[in-house]
Amino acid sequence: MKQLICIFVMLTTLSACAVFPTTRIYFKPMNANNDSELAKSQSCGYHKAKYDGLKKTVGDTDISIFPHLVEGENLSAVLFLETTNFGTEVDVDDVYIIVNGSNKALIPSLVSSVSRRPNAEGDKEMIWYKLEFNIVVDEIDTLRLDYRIQPEKRVEFEFKKTEQSDIYYASINC
């Protein structure tokens, strides 16, 4: 048994890869309307809970949302757009959330553009926004995020707080 553990440690070290069991508490995407697809916020990391975002396509724009759950902190999310409409801007009036099925909509306290650049082909602009809300994640069980992509078109994304036993892996190749 000792020899097996030693071999495992050596292989892990040589491959520059770390793997260990863990538990993840996150906002699990709910694909209730089957009009969206699951998305990953990172290439390495969690195995079972790797799909922590949702992606929808509206016309020529792909919209992805990744809510972040850090206990004791306010809710934040990353809104990622890939669009042919260069110069697209998102402001606080374009986004709101509904928490725990209430009738009260919360708008973000801050919408900030993190990065924008053309995609590899140059035919679309990729834009990352950080959304911050004045609600502590500990108070949230379910979350619905609505985004106005056009004056007459809104898309909705649903998430549920979930605890998942998982395996976390990291590598220098990620």
SULJO-V20378 format. One record per residue. N is the residue number from 0. RES is the residue in one small letter. PSI is psi in whole degrees, -180 to 180 (999 if undefined). Layout:
BEGIN
[[N,RES,PSI] [N,RES,PSI]]
END
This chain:
BEGIN
[[0,m,-43] [1,k,-38] [2,q,-39] [3,l,-44] [4,i,-42] [5,c,-43] [6,i,-43] [7,f,-46] [8,v,-42] [9,m,-44] [10,l,-41] [11,t,-44] [12,t,-45] [13,l,-33] [14,s,-2] [15,a,45] [16,c,139] [17,a,133] [18,v,130] [19,f,150] [20,p,147] [21,t,-177] [22,t,138] [23,r,130] [24,i,121] [25,y,172] [26,f,105] [27,k,130] [28,p,137] [29,m,117] [30,n,56] [31,a,-41] [32,n,0] [33,n,26] [34,d,12] [35,s,165] [36,e,155] [37,l,147] [38,a,151] [39,k,139] [40,s,-19] [41,q,156] [42,s,-37] [43,c,171] [44,g,-126] [45,y,149] [46,h,-61] [47,k,-35] [48,a,30] [49,k,-29] [50,y,96] [51,d,18] [52,g,172] [53,l,150] [54,k,135] [55,k,151] [56,t,126] [57,v,111] [58,g,-121] [59,d,18] [60,t,129] [61,d,130] [62,i,125] [63,s,146] [64,i,137] [65,f,96] [66,p,145] [67,h,135] [68,l,108] [69,v,112] [70,e,137] [71,g,-4] [72,e,163] [73,n,152] [74,l,135] [75,s,161] [76,a,158] [77,v,127] [78,l,121] [79,f,126] [80,l,139] [81,e,111] [82,t,155] [83,t,-9] [84,n,80] [85,f,140] [86,g,8] [87,t,137] [88,e,145] [89,v,132] [90,d,179] [91,v,-26] [92,d,-11] [93,d,-13] [94,v,142] [95,y,161] [96,i,152] [97,i,124] [98,v,133] [99,n,33] [100,g,14] [101,s,172] [102,n,-2] [103,k,124] [104,a,136] [105,l,127] [106,i,158] [107,p,147] [108,s,-21] [109,l,135] [110,v,116] [111,s,137] [112,s,122] [113,v,-43] [114,s,149] [115,r,137] [116,r,160] [117,p,153] [118,n,179] [119,a,-35] [120,e,-18] [121,g,5] [122,d,-8] [123,k,154] [124,e,135] [125,m,125] [126,i,130] [127,w,129] [128,y,143] [129,k,128] [130,l,133] [131,e,136] [132,f,148] [133,n,61] [134,i,132] [135,v,135] [136,v,-24] [137,d,-25] [138,e,-3] [139,i,128] [140,d,-45] [141,t,154] [142,l,130] [143,r,124] [144,l,127] [145,d,136] [146,y,131] [147,r,106] [148,i,-33] [149,q,163] [150,p,-34] [151,e,4] [152,k,122] [153,r,147] [154,v,152] [155,e,142] [156,f,134] [157,e,142] [158,f,153] [159,k,132] [160,k,129] [161,t,145] [162,e,126] [163,q,124] [164,s,142] [165,d,177] [166,i,130] [167,y,133] [168,y,144] [169,a,154] [170,s,157] [171,i,-11] [172,n,1] [173,c,999]]
END
